[in-house]
Structure formats: C-alpha cells, structure tokens
Amino acid sequence: MLYNAAFSKECSLGDYLQVMLHGLKLDSSMAAYLVVIPFLLVIVNIWLPKINLRKILPVYYGLISFLIAAVFVIDTSLYAFWNFKLDASILFYMDSPSNMAASASFWFFLIRFLVAILWAVGLYWLLMMVTPGAFDTSGGTGDCKGRPYKSGLMILVGGLLFVCIRGGVTESTSNIGRAYFSDNQFLNHSAVNPLASFFYSLGTDGNYGEQFDFFSEAERAAVFENLYPKDGETVTHLLTTERPNVLIMLWEGLGGSFTGAIGGDSTITPRFNHLVKEGVYFSNYYSNSYRTDRGTVAALSGYPAFPTTSVMKLPAKSRTLPAIAKSLAQVGYTTGFLYGGDIDFTNMQSYLRSTGYQHITSDKDFSLKEQQSNAWGVNDGITFEHLYQVIQQRKDEPWHTGFLTLSSHEPFEVPYNRPAVIAGSTRNPQENVLNAFAYTDDCLGHFIDKLKSTSVWNNLLIIIIPDHGFTYPEQLTSQHPDFFHTPMLWIGGAVKEPLQVDVLLNQTDLAATLLAQLNLPHAGFEWSRDIFSTSYTYPFAFFTFNNGFGFKDSTGVSVFDNPGEKWIFEQPTASSDREKRGKAILQTLYDDLGRR
C-alpha cells in the first residue's frame, strides 16, 4: 500500500488496519500450508530423535523464503501496471522475457531482485532461529515416556492446521473473496495474500481456449454470428419511469415444478401465483445453470454459465465482466446486496464487490441466534423483514439491491407448515422440500403486502427470478430441459400494467432487457439480448449442467453430454442446426474465457 501511493493516498490509518485484519484470513491459511512439511518432520522427530531438523529443513526454508519474497515483491511492483493481484497470468508473459524486459529499465529489475534476495535471506534466518535441532521427547526422564504425550499434542496442532488451511469450520472453504471487505477494490486487493492469490489461480487455471474445439475458427464464427445481436430499437416499454428503484430477488432453486403459473403444483407457491397476475410474467424463461454461483453471474452479468468451471471462482475473469449493479452505479444508483448466508462461499463477495455492489449484508450482520436459524445461515423470514425495514427507511434514491434467499435449499428445514400439511405432523423428506418453498413464498407474500402500503411501492421494480433451475420430484435430473424452465416476474408500482410475455428467453437476457427499459446502454453485455428489441428475431435458450449443455429454440431442444460426446436428449427430433449452434456457443464461451 505504501509503495503504490497513487492508490493509497486517500487511505486512512483505519483502512490500513482493516486491510491487515481482513488479510489475516488468507495469511493464516497460507501459513498453515507452508507449515505442513515442518509439522510432519516434527512428528517423525518425536519418534526418531536422531533426526536433526536443522540439517533437513534448510533446503525447504530456502525454497519457500525465496518464493515468498519473490511473489510479494513482484505483486507489489506489478500492481501499478495491472491493477489486480498477482495470479497465474504472469506465466503467459514469462514465455517472452524480451517483452518483459522491454516494459521496464534494467535498474527497475535489479533493485527489485536485490530487495527480494534481502527479504528471502532475512526470512530464512528467522526460520532457522526458531527451529531446534531436535525435540526432547523424554520429558527430562531420559526415556520415551514423553513421546505419546507430545504425539497427542501434535495431533491437536494438526487439527488446528487443517482448520486454518480450510479457512474455518463453516460451509465455505478458503478462497480469495474471504479477504474482500470494501467497495474500494484497492483495499480488497491489498488484503489478499499474493501467494494465496497466485496458487489459487494456478489451481483454477486451465487451457480453456483449447477446450471444446468442435469447429474450425471460420466455421465457429459463421455459426455463432448474429446469435447475440446488439442493434435494434426497444419497441415494448414495461415501466412508468426510467429510474425506478430496482430490487432483484434471486429465489434459491425456484424451478417450474413449484409454480402453478408454469404448470407445476399450484398449492406450493400460492402467493407467487397470485402476484403473476399483477405484474409482467415471463412464461418461457430458461435459467442458465444448476448452481448458485454460476446462475448468479448469468443473471447479474449476463454471462452464460460454464459446464466445467465457475467464473465466480475466477477473479481474473469475473472482475472484467459487465454487471447490472455496475451500470446502475454509473448513473447514480446506490447499490447493495443481501444474503443471509456466508458471503465468502464460492468466492461470492469477490464477484459482488468487483461488479459494483457497494454495500453487502450477510450472515455476520445478524445476531448469533439469527445466524443459526438455518443450516445455511439466516432464514428467509428474517432477511425479508430486514430488507423491508431497510427499504422503507431509505433516503438515497435511486437504489438497486440484489437479494439471494436461502431457505429453499437442502436440508429444507424451516419454521413453517404449509396449509396442505397438518401442523405438528411428521413430514417425509419429500414434503420437507415442498414446505421449504412454501415458506419462502409466504415470506415473499407478506413482504409484498407490507411494501404496497408504503410510498416506496410507487417507484419500485421488483424482479423475481431463481438463481438456477430445480425440479421436483428429484427423478427429473439437471440434464432434463424442464430443470431449467423457470419463472421470471417483474412487479411493483413502476410496472405499467400486467402482461404475460411468452417469447423464449434466457437468464442472461435479463441484463440487456432491464437496462434497455431504463434507457441505459447495454452493448457491453455481449451475451445478453434485449428481448423487446427489433433485433430479437431468433429466440433461443442455452443452458449448462455438470459437463454438458442444452440448446432450445422454436424447433425443439437438444441436450449434449460432453464426456460421452453424444446428444442425450432430442425433442421432438434431432436438429443439426440446434446442435451446431449449441456447440458454437460453448466453443466461443471457452475461447472467451481463455482470453481472460
């Protein structure tokens, strides 16, 4: 931070302390990784005391001392040029040393090389100073009685190391997003341990551009051309104003099976089914993915989900994506995100901070009792009430809030009994699933009822969509197209009039469609289409599951299994056009990811 003065000149002492405090999360994880080898050698030394640790460990100390020093110096020096943390992308530049040398002077490299050497020597010396030759395992008695005791103690130490490496005992494991805490990206980057950033990117890196090369480049480009048009004029206007307050609610796993509007069980979500009649309902909406981290990116950034990786877990890519929040913030919106669970799960906080969300509320902002109300965090009844209180007290219009629910997720244990179930009766596991969705539906209904009685309602647009598909009963797998057929509803006082939209569209189309309704530019959302534009002449949906994808248009739907290299679902019949377009989209997606 001191070295990069141009970025830190407005930082206060409190900012420095916050960076160090939040950085400890990754620092402790990285330190635990590096201690594993000495830890194992100490255990061996307890039972084989003739092993001299000071003769074995120096080689390891030398390697990690130089590695740590080099990574910290390189990260600090390159940040001014790259504006992001050191990651595996540096390996691409190491293939061309001459180009690297052309970017800076000889003295630039020499000084930093010397600093790294001095740093490594100092660290090596410190490590050697704290390392004994061997441990006294006799406990002062001259025999072996102390060995079991010290072995047991080391087992406890091993448990602590495991917790540090994992990043705690919650659902989320250690990831880069754990260090993020601010809407100032420089502070977030400063808190991230550069060694952790580098190794994390190595673990998630791949030759994406070389995967799924179904066609030659010329054929791919020809098939892909015009699938995502940007020209055209919006001809249908849904809102009464261009600057409504916007609430996007991502309902955990709300598949079509749970909504009567799509043909599912009408008794599960009666409040939602009633709201459909009051707003703009999109009956032919298809989600992009089967996981929250992937579906969230598809909805908020208009970027399709991948079948073999999660962009949310790739900060090098996710930070470059356009986003609804980022676009709205540029025209004066205050942005925030609410999730009652662990915001660091699947690197979510890193993605949200990078894409324009200024204020984030998560489980840690609620009481301990509220945090324990659900296996995943804070139950929806509590977060809906919190959201209502915040909304009615807001004075910072216009605003945009993202809200991700969590109660309709396994183990599906909620403080509610849906009307179809006798209160106090024992439900089977399948009934628990239905009851959990009914609970969130009930919470939504009460939330809407209360908002309608306030003046906030008049200028409010609420968009309700699932984060991903889900089906019930579970015999219908994520490879089936119906898994992705989900509802989308726009409701609120800012909606001009009730309307049912039957045109086929994708989850990624939300961004361009919404921004077009707000008369805001959206050309930067390359994978998102304004479905009310004159250029939207070929409706289709693309969706992915674990190492597979599907493509649907007016002629039918085709589903492809990547490992098996075969089409596993064709309805009503096979279509070479659908197959080519689906493959062209997947190949183009991976080519795009390979250029990140």
C-alpha angles and dihedrals in degrees: 000000000000092000093051094054093160089068099036102043092103095043117115129214087259090058091054091050091047091052092052093045096050092039090062089076093067094030091060092047092050092045090052091053091052093048094055096089095047088045092056092046091052090054090051090046092055090064098030102041094173089075108102109216093195090061096047104039101053093082091052091044091052093052097047094041091056092042093052094045094046094048093048093048094045093047093049093047098045097045091082088058102036103030090213138081123279111271141156092291088085088071089067090059094047088069087071111043092170092060090047091051091049090061096066142014128271091250091053090060096038096053093049092046090054092047090052092050093049091047092049093048092050093049092046091052092050093050092050091049093058095044118090122208091243140339123256101239096175095076088229093301097098093238137086099266093110096057100081091046093051092043089054090049090052090052088059090048088051090055090053090049090052091051090049093048092048091047098240138318100288126103093269121078126212113295139152093264091066089079095050115104110142142060085231104090093200090061091048092049091048090055093053114095104236093215089054090046092052097047093041090056090048090054093050097037124107142159090265094163090061095052126098096008095172095157141026113265092256094051092044092052092048094051094043096047116113095006090115106034121188103186121087143081126268106243102176120061118194103179138070093218139029094223110048122153105260126215116182111194117196105200110206109249098337099171126178090257090074099049125073089205090072095039100271129122106313092199095065102063106021094154093054091045089055093047090055088071091055102050145031106298121195106205099181100050120140125198118223103223152019099233134066097232092053097040092049091057090047092053102039100034101027089234117137122243121253124228096220106029143029118236090202087066092052107074091179088067105026093057090059095054123107115240141191091238092051092050093048093046089056090063096046105277119145107225133206142160131213126199124158093210138066105310091201093061110121090357091289097150092055090053095045094048092047094051100053110278106140100183124036126190119192142156093294089064091064131070120275090251091053091047089057096048091098134025088244097043133271117018119242094248089063097044093046090053091047090050092050093051092049094047097050092049097048120119099170102090133203098049139162125204130185117206126190117191123207113182095090090068129098132305079043094206111153136157094250144090115206115225093253089064125070108242112254095016122131111256125206118235092262092054089051088061093054092044092054092054090045088053094055089044090054091048090051092050094053090045092054093044092055094045092052089061092058133073089241089078094068095069099030131114116189118190114195117195136146120252088227143343126284135174138207129235093039094229086088102081131207088260091069118092092227088065088071098041100104138155130260123191132183112198139159142089090292091064110101099213142332114283139166115218112199099177116119114253142161134237088247090061093069094083099054093038093052095044091048089055088053090049091242127139116263105167089113089068094083095178097044128085132200100233092198092056125109087237093062095096101134111051115195141149128223121194138171138208132179102322096335142077144203136212126201131184136149091291095058140272136293127193123198129200110211101200092046091041091218141109107253100182129035121169129213089347138330117285125196090199094056091045094051094046093048092050092045091054092049093047092048091049093054091045088054092049090049089059094053 
